[in-house]
Amino acid sequence: MDPSAPAADWSEEKTAMNQQPPPPPYPGEFYQGYPPPGPGMSAPQPMGYGAQPAYGGAKYGQQPYPQNQYSPVNQSTVMVQPTVYVAQAPLTDPVNDHLCYSIFTMLCCCLPLGIAALIYSINTREANHMGDRMAAERNSRTARTLNHVALGLGLGCFILMVVYMAVVFSIVGSR
C-alpha cells in the first residue's frame, strides 16, 4: 500500500461545514460498533447533563425574575462605536526651548547645571512637537532658570578667579 495515497474511505466530495453530527443513542440502546454487555454488566450510561430546567425558572437555587423588572427575554441590541484616536499637531507658535543657551552654559559656565538645562530644553522641543503647550512652557521656564543660575555661577567663578589672580600677582610682584 502506498503511504501517500488517500485512505480507502476518503472522498473528494465536499461536505457542508454546518452539517450536524448524528444524535446520541437513546438510553437502553447499545452503541453501534461495541459488543452488547455481558452477563452481570449494565448497559452504558447515556452521556450529557440530562434535562435542563425551563429558562427563567428557579434553577441553581436562584429566585425567578419578578414580572415588573427587566428580564433577559426583553434584550435590546447594543451598538459598539468605533474607537477614535485624537492626536495633537505640533504647535503653530512653539515655545522657546533655549537650546543654544543651554549648550553654551553647559560648555562654558557650569557643566552639571548646563546638562540639566539641556535635558529640559530637549523636553521643551519634544513637547512643542507633540502639541503640549503646558509641558513646553513648564520645561522652557525650568531650562531658562537653570541656564541663568549656571551663567551666574560661571560668571561668579570667573570674577573670583580674576580677583584671585590679581591678588596673587600683586603679592608676587611686591617681593
C-alpha positions, 0 to 999 in steps of 0.5 A: 500500500502506498503511504501517500495515497488517500485512505480507502474511505476518503472522498473528494466530495465536499461536505457542508461545514454546518452539517450536524453530527448524528444524535446520541443513542437513546438510553437502553440502546447499545452503541453501534460498533461495541459488543452488547454487555455481558452477563452481570454488566449494565448497559452504558450510561447515556452521556450529557447533563440530562434535562435542563430546567425551563429558562427563567425558572428557579434553577441553581437555587436562584429566585425567578425574575419578578414580572415588573423588572427587566428580564433577559427575554426583553434584550435590546441590541447594543451598538459598539462605536468605533474607537477614535484616536485624537492626536495633537499637531505640533504647535503653530507658535512653539515655545522657546526651548533655549537650546543654544543657551543651554549648550553654551552654559553647559560648555562654558559656565557650569557643566552639571547645571548646563546638562540639566538645562539641556535635558529640559530644553530637549523636553521643551522641543519634544513637547512643542512637537507633540502639541503640549503647550503646558509641558513646553512652557513648564520645561522652557521656564525650568531650562531658562532658570537653570541656564541663568543660575549656571551663567551666574555661577560661571560668571561668579567663578570667573570674577573670583578667579580674576580677583584671585589672580590679581591678588596673587600677582600683586603679592608676587610682584611686591617681593 
